[in-house]
Amino acid sequence: MATPSRVFITGVTGFIGSQVLLDTLEAGHHVRFSVRREAQIDEVKARYPQHVSQLEAVVIPSIESVDALRPALSDDINYVLHIASPMPGKGEDFKTEYLKPAVDGTEAMLNAAKSAPTVKRVVIMSSLLSLMPLGAMAMEGLHVRPGENANIAVDPDTPFPDGPAGYGIKYSASKILAHRATIQWVEQHKPHFSVVTVHPTFVLGRDLTQRDAASPNGLNAYLLKSLTNPPGGNPVVPASMVDVRDVSQVVLRSLGVDLNKEELVTEYLVDGNPTSYDEVVAFVKRKYPEIDVKLEGPFKRPFTSDTSRTEKELGIQWHGMEEIVSRVLDQQSELGERVKAEL
């Protein structure tokens, strides 16, 4: 985007969304953001004091409501960044707590955008998991490519495991079916705007929303748990990682790129440079000897993905594993010292 535009963003209270909001503001755009509760508005604005004049908030208790979303896209909104998504571990029932909010929230956003003639492009935060068969994270030699969603079989009536054992597979299934719903919606409605979906692998890095060392969020917490308290000696998630700043840049740069008009949906895969837990452990032991690393290898290398289109069209150069891990561990250290200083 050569000139400042008006952008609507969901999910700004989360890890990825907070970084997307920062980069969008620093690019000079005016942002209308949604929160579920009035009390969250001041909290969000306080993170970006130098950009308050560019910010406008709306309260939308449920992003599954197209009637609530339509007014938020009025007044010349040019781009929609739909970052909000249900997270694993927030419930047990697959259909009501994973699938319904993922699919209904996406379709509601697309339907609201269809009613807004000024919207040029909608960018939806998906996941690399939406292009992988269920349970495929453990497959050796798996190479994830764009355009694979239609080939993945998922039965929403499958009895998924309860508890932590089922969180990941329920989340994966919801991402597969939500992305499929996006493609089907575009095919059916043929909207006046283009649709981009962003498919990151496991997103790590400095978290703008983290308040103290005792409460790391999401995959940052999984990395720390994998290093220091591995269940059964195994990592919690594969060593397939990407910096949150890179994810944000993919979102932002996808707004201005020329797309293939013949495509229903443009998929950008987002994955960092290949690494393994052997390399992660060696690096952490070398640079952070004070950390009690209990993880021991050797480990299998994780799946890979085809990010060539993302790199070529958006000019993305991935941050390396050492910088990603350092940003997580350094933030933990900084927040810990801050807590000590306040005691």
C-alpha positions as CSV (number, residue, x, y, z in Angstrom):
1,M,0.0,0.0,0.0
2,A,1.6,3.2,-1.2
3,T,-0.7,5.5,0.7
4,P,-2.3,5.3,4.2
5,S,-5.5,3.2,4.3
6,R,-8.3,2.4,6.7
7,V,-7.8,-1.1,8.1
8,F,-10.1,-3.2,10.4
9,I,-8.4,-5.7,12.6
10,T,-9.7,-8.5,14.9
11,G,-7.7,-10.4,17.5
12,V,-5.5,-7.4,18.6
13,T,-5.5,-8.6,22.2
14,G,-3.7,-11.7,21.2
15,F,0.0,-12.6,20.5
16,I,-0.1,-12.3,16.7
17,G,-2.8,-9.7,16.5
18,S,-0.9,-7.3,18.8
19,Q,2.2,-7.5,16.5
20,V,0.0,-7.0,13.4
21,L,-1.6,-4.0,14.9
22,L,1.8,-2.5,15.8
23,D,3.2,-3.0,12.3
24,T,0.0,-1.7,10.6
25,L,0.2,1.5,12.7
26,E,3.9,2.0,12.1
27,A,3.1,1.7,8.3
28,G,0.9,4.8,8.8
29,H,-2.5,3.3,8.5
30,H,-5.6,4.2,10.4
31,V,-6.9,1.2,12.3
32,R,-10.3,0.3,13.6
33,F,-9.9,-2.6,16.0
34,S,-12.5,-4.9,17.7
35,V,-12.5,-6.1,21.3
36,R,-15.0,-8.2,23.1
37,R,-15.3,-6.0,26.2
38,E,-15.2,-2.3,26.7
39,A,-12.5,-2.7,29.4
40,Q,-10.0,-3.9,26.8
41,I,-10.0,-0.7,24.8
42,D,-7.7,1.3,27.1
43,E,-5.5,-1.7,27.6
44,V,-4.9,-2.0,23.8
45,K,-4.4,1.7,23.3
46,A,-1.8,1.8,26.1
47,R,0.5,-0.5,24.1
48,Y,0.7,2.1,21.3
49,P,0.9,5.5,22.9
50,Q,2.6,7.1,20.0
51,H,-0.2,6.0,17.6
52,V,-3.4,6.8,19.6
53,S,-4.6,9.2,17.0
54,Q,-4.6,6.4,14.4
55,L,-6.7,4.1,16.6
56,E,-10.4,3.6,16.8
57,A,-12.1,0.9,18.8
58,V,-15.4,-1.0,18.5
59,V,-16.8,-3.5,20.9
60,I,-18.1,-6.7,19.3
61,P,-18.9,-9.4,21.9
62,S,-19.1,-12.1,19.3
63,I,-17.3,-12.0,15.9
64,E,-19.7,-14.7,14.8
65,S,-22.4,-12.1,14.4
66,V,-22.5,-10.6,10.9
67,D,-24.9,-7.9,12.1
68,A,-22.4,-6.8,14.7
69,L,-19.5,-6.8,12.1
70,R,-21.3,-4.8,9.3
71,P,-21.2,-1.4,11.1
72,A,-17.5,-2.0,11.9
73,L,-16.7,-2.2,8.2
74,S,-18.5,1.0,7.3
75,D,-16.9,4.4,6.7
76,D,-14.5,3.5,4.0
77,I,-12.7,0.5,5.5
78,N,-10.3,-0.6,2.7
79,Y,-8.7,-3.8,4.2
80,V,-9.9,-6.4,6.7
81,L,-7.3,-8.4,8.8
82,H,-9.2,-11.2,10.5
83,I,-6.6,-12.4,13.1
84,A,-9.0,-13.6,15.8
85,S,-9.3,-17.4,16.2
86,P,-10.3,-20.0,18.8
87,M,-7.2,-21.4,20.6
88,P,-6.6,-25.0,21.7
89,G,-7.3,-25.8,25.3
90,K,-10.2,-23.4,25.6
91,G,-12.9,-26.0,25.7
92,E,-13.8,-29.7,25.2
93,D,-16.7,-29.9,22.7
94,F,-15.3,-29.9,19.2
95,K,-18.3,-28.6,17.3
96,T,-19.4,-25.8,19.7
97,E,-16.1,-24.7,21.1
98,Y,-13.7,-25.2,18.1
99,L,-15.5,-25.7,14.8
100,K,-18.4,-23.4,15.2
101,P,-16.5,-20.2,16.2
102,A,-13.8,-20.9,13.7
103,V,-16.2,-21.4,10.7
104,D,-18.9,-19.0,11.8
105,G,-16.5,-16.2,12.7
106,T,-14.8,-16.5,9.3
107,E,-18.0,-16.6,7.3
108,A,-19.5,-13.8,9.3
109,M,-16.5,-11.6,8.5
110,L,-16.7,-12.5,4.8
111,N,-20.4,-11.7,4.7
112,A,-19.9,-8.4,6.4
113,A,-17.2,-7.5,4.0
114,K,-19.5,-8.4,1.1
115,S,-21.8,-5.6,2.3
116,A,-19.0,-3.1,2.4
117,P,-18.2,-1.8,-1.1
118,T,-15.0,-0.1,-0.1
119,V,-13.3,-3.3,1.1
120,K,-10.6,-4.3,-1.4
121,R,-9.0,-7.3,0.3
122,V,-9.7,-9.6,3.3
123,V,-6.7,-11.3,5.0
124,I,-7.6,-14.3,7.2
125,M,-5.2,-15.8,9.7
126,S,-5.3,-19.5,9.1
127,S,-2.6,-22.1,10.0
128,L,-0.2,-24.5,8.3
129,L,-2.2,-27.1,10.0
130,S,-5.1,-26.4,7.7
131,L,-3.0,-27.8,4.8
132,M,-1.8,-31.0,6.7
133,P,-3.6,-34.3,7.4
134,L,-4.7,-34.8,11.0
135,G,-1.8,-36.1,13.1
136,A,0.7,-35.4,10.3
137,M,3.1,-33.4,12.6
138,A,4.8,-36.7,13.5
139,M,5.2,-37.8,9.9
140,E,8.8,-38.0,8.8
141,G,9.5,-36.3,5.4
142,L,6.2,-34.5,5.3
143,H,6.5,-31.4,3.0
144,V,3.4,-29.1,3.2
145,R,2.3,-27.3,0.0
146,P,-0.3,-24.8,-0.8
147,G,-3.6,-26.0,-2.4
148,E,-3.8,-29.2,-0.3
149,N,-6.8,-28.5,1.8
150,A,-9.4,-30.2,-0.4
151,N,-7.5,-33.4,-0.2
152,I,-7.7,-33.7,3.6
153,A,-10.4,-35.9,5.1
154,V,-12.0,-34.7,8.3
155,D,-15.2,-36.0,9.8
156,P,-16.6,-33.5,12.2
157,D,-18.5,-36.3,13.9
158,T,-15.3,-38.1,14.9
159,P,-15.1,-38.7,18.7
160,F,-11.9,-36.7,19.5
161,P,-10.1,-37.5,22.8
162,D,-10.9,-35.4,25.8
163,G,-8.4,-33.3,27.8
164,P,-5.0,-32.2,26.6
165,A,-4.6,-35.2,24.4
166,G,-7.4,-33.9,22.2
167,Y,-6.7,-30.2,22.2
168,G,-4.3,-30.2,19.3
169,I,-6.2,-32.5,17.0
170,K,-9.5,-30.6,17.6
171,Y,-7.7,-27.4,16.8
172,S,-6.2,-28.9,13.7
173,A,-9.5,-30.2,12.5
174,S,-11.2,-26.8,13.1
175,K,-8.5,-25.0,11.1
176,I,-8.8,-27.5,8.2
177,L,-12.6,-27.1,8.0
178,A,-12.5,-23.3,8.5
179,H,-10.1,-22.9,5.6
180,R,-12.3,-25.1,3.5
181,A,-15.3,-23.0,4.4
182,T,-13.4,-19.9,3.3
183,I,-12.6,-21.4,-0.1
184,Q,-16.2,-22.6,-0.6
185,W,-17.6,-19.2,0.4
186,V,-15.5,-17.4,-2.1
187,E,-16.4,-19.9,-4.8
188,Q,-20.1,-19.4,-4.1
189,H,-20.3,-15.7,-3.5
190,K,-17.6,-14.4,-6.0
191,P,-17.0,-11.2,-3.9
192,H,-15.8,-7.8,-5.1
193,F,-12.8,-8.1,-2.9
194,S,-9.8,-10.6,-3.0
195,V,-9.1,-13.0,-0.2
196,V,-5.7,-14.0,1.2
197,T,-5.1,-16.7,3.8
198,V,-1.9,-16.8,5.9
199,H,-0.7,-20.2,7.1
200,P,2.0,-20.0,9.8
201,T,3.6,-22.9,11.5
202,F,4.4,-22.5,15.2
203,V,4.7,-18.8,16.0
204,L,7.2,-17.7,18.6
205,G,8.9,-14.4,19.7
206,R,8.6,-11.4,21.9
207,D,5.0,-11.1,23.1
208,L,3.6,-7.6,23.4
209,T,0.8,-8.8,25.6
210,Q,2.8,-10.7,28.2
211,R,2.8,-9.0,31.6
212,D,5.1,-11.1,33.8
213,A,7.5,-14.0,33.6
214,A,5.1,-16.4,35.3
215,S,2.6,-16.2,32.4
216,P,4.1,-16.8,29.0
217,N,1.4,-17.3,26.4
218,G,0.8,-19.9,23.7
219,L,3.7,-21.4,21.9
220,N,6.3,-19.4,23.9
221,A,5.0,-21.3,26.9
222,Y,5.3,-24.6,25.0
223,L,8.9,-23.9,24.1
224,L,9.8,-23.2,27.7
225,K,8.0,-26.3,28.8
226,S,9.7,-28.4,26.2
227,L,13.1,-27.2,27.3
228,T,12.7,-27.5,31.0
229,N,10.0,-30.0,31.8
230,P,9.4,-32.2,28.8
231,P,6.6,-34.7,29.3
232,G,8.1,-38.1,28.7
233,G,11.3,-36.4,27.6
234,N,9.7,-35.2,24.3
235,P,9.1,-31.7,23.0
236,V,5.5,-30.4,23.3
237,V,5.4,-29.2,19.7
238,P,7.8,-29.8,16.8
239,A,10.8,-27.5,16.2
240,S,9.1,-25.8,13.3
241,M,9.0,-22.2,14.2
242,V,8.6,-18.7,12.8
243,D,9.0,-15.3,14.3
244,V,5.8,-13.4,15.1
245,R,7.3,-10.4,13.3
246,D,7.6,-12.4,10.1
247,V,4.0,-13.5,10.3
248,S,3.0,-9.9,10.8
249,Q,5.0,-8.8,7.8
250,V,3.4,-11.4,5.6
251,V,-0.1,-10.1,6.7
252,L,0.9,-6.5,6.0
253,R,2.7,-7.0,2.7
254,S,-0.1,-9.2,1.4
255,L,-2.3,-6.1,1.3
256,G,-0.4,-4.4,-1.5
257,V,0.7,-7.3,-3.7
258,D,-0.8,-8.0,-7.1
259,L,-2.6,-11.3,-6.9
260,N,-3.5,-13.9,-9.5
261,K,-7.1,-13.0,-10.3
262,E,-7.9,-16.6,-11.4
263,E,-7.3,-17.9,-7.9
264,L,-10.3,-18.2,-5.5
265,V,-8.1,-17.7,-2.4
266,T,-4.3,-16.8,-2.3
267,E,-2.5,-19.0,0.3
268,Y,0.8,-17.7,1.8
269,L,2.7,-20.4,3.8
270,V,4.7,-19.0,6.7
271,D,7.6,-21.0,8.1
272,G,11.0,-20.1,9.3
273,N,14.3,-21.6,8.3
274,P,14.5,-25.4,9.0
275,T,15.9,-26.4,12.4
276,S,15.6,-29.2,15.0
277,Y,15.5,-29.5,18.7
278,D,19.1,-30.7,18.6
279,E,20.1,-27.3,17.4
280,V,17.7,-25.5,19.8
281,V,19.1,-27.4,22.8
282,A,22.7,-26.8,21.8
283,F,22.1,-23.1,21.3
284,V,20.2,-22.6,24.6
285,K,22.9,-24.5,26.6
286,R,25.6,-22.4,25.0
287,K,24.0,-19.0,25.4
288,Y,21.8,-19.5,28.5
289,P,23.7,-21.8,30.8
290,E,21.6,-20.7,33.7
291,I,18.6,-22.4,32.2
292,D,18.1,-26.0,33.4
293,V,17.6,-27.7,30.0
294,K,16.2,-31.2,30.5
295,L,15.4,-32.0,26.9
296,E,17.8,-34.6,25.4
297,G,18.1,-35.8,21.9
298,P,18.6,-36.9,19.3
299,F,15.4,-35.7,17.7
300,K,13.8,-36.2,14.3
301,R,13.7,-33.1,12.1
302,P,10.2,-31.7,11.8
303,F,8.1,-31.4,8.7
304,T,8.9,-28.7,6.1
305,S,6.8,-26.5,3.9
306,D,6.9,-24.7,0.6
307,T,7.3,-21.0,1.4
308,S,8.7,-20.1,-2.0
309,R,5.7,-18.1,-3.1
310,T,5.7,-16.1,0.1
311,E,9.4,-15.3,-0.2
312,K,9.2,-14.4,-3.9
313,E,6.0,-12.3,-3.9
314,L,6.3,-10.7,-0.5
315,G,10.1,-10.4,-0.2
316,I,10.2,-12.1,3.2
317,Q,13.5,-13.2,4.8
318,W,12.9,-15.3,7.8
319,H,14.5,-14.6,11.2
320,G,16.7,-17.5,12.3
321,M,16.1,-19.9,15.1
322,E,18.7,-18.4,17.4
323,E,17.1,-14.9,17.2
324,I,13.6,-16.3,17.7
325,V,14.5,-18.4,20.8
326,S,16.6,-15.5,22.2
327,R,13.6,-13.1,22.0
328,V,11.5,-15.6,24.0
329,L,14.1,-16.3,26.6
330,D,15.3,-12.7,26.9
331,Q,11.8,-11.5,27.5
332,Q,11.3,-14.0,30.2
333,S,14.5,-12.8,31.9
334,E,13.6,-9.1,31.5
335,L,10.1,-9.7,33.0
336,G,11.6,-11.7,35.9
337,E,14.1,-8.9,36.7
338,R,11.3,-6.4,36.5
339,V,9.2,-8.4,39.0
340,K,12.3,-8.6,41.4
341,A,12.8,-4.8,41.1
342,E,9.2,-4.1,42.1
343,L,9.3,-6.3,45.2
